[in-house]
């Protein structure tokens, strides 16, 4: 699924981060693209901050990196 998400992100010429949502058919296992969110939730309880925090960054450090990335 990660490879499909990367392909969707690139195909839509997304820049920075996006959240790509899929459905997986219960019986066949077939994967369906649901949507690409170019402005995913970013409160302290949203998925993206949780992923970054699991990697050792604080919420403030995450915001600093995103601002720096946007200015480049």
N, C-alpha and C positions, 0 to 999 in steps of 0.2 A: 504494500500500500504506500510505503514511503516513496518508492520510485514513481508511482503514479502521481503522487502529490507534487513531486519535483517537476515532473513533466507538465502537469497542469499549470503550475506556477510559471514555468518558462514559456509555455505556449501562449499564455495570456500577457506575457511581457511584464509580469509583476516585478517590482523592485523592493528590496528589503524583506519584510516578513509578510506572510499570509497564513491563514489557516484554511486547509483544504479538507472538506468533509465528504465522507463516503458512506454509502449503504453497502452492506454485505448481505446477499440473499441467504436466508436461513438454511435452505436445503441444498442449493446448488453451489454456494460459496462464491458466486459471481459478484464482482465488485462494480458498483455504480457510483460515478461522481455525483455528488449532491450539489455542492456549491464551493466557491472560492471566496473567502472573506479577506479582503485586502486591508481591512481595519478591524482585526480581531479584538475581542475584549481584552482590556489590559489593567483591570483593577487588581488589587493585591490578591484576590481570590480566583482570578481567571487562570486558564490553563497555561498561557505563555509565561507569565511571571513564575508560576509554580515550577515549570520546566527549567527555567533559568536558575531559580533558587536551588533546585535540586543539584544543579551544577556548581553551586557554591557562591553565586552572586547574590548581593542584597537587592532589594527592590530599587533603592537609590542608584546602585551601580548599573542596574539594567536600564533605567531611564537615562542615565548619563551616556551609556553606550548607544542607545537608540537616537538620542539627540545628536551626538557626535556623528553617527552614521548618516543622519539626515542632512547634516551640514556639509558633508564631503561631496 
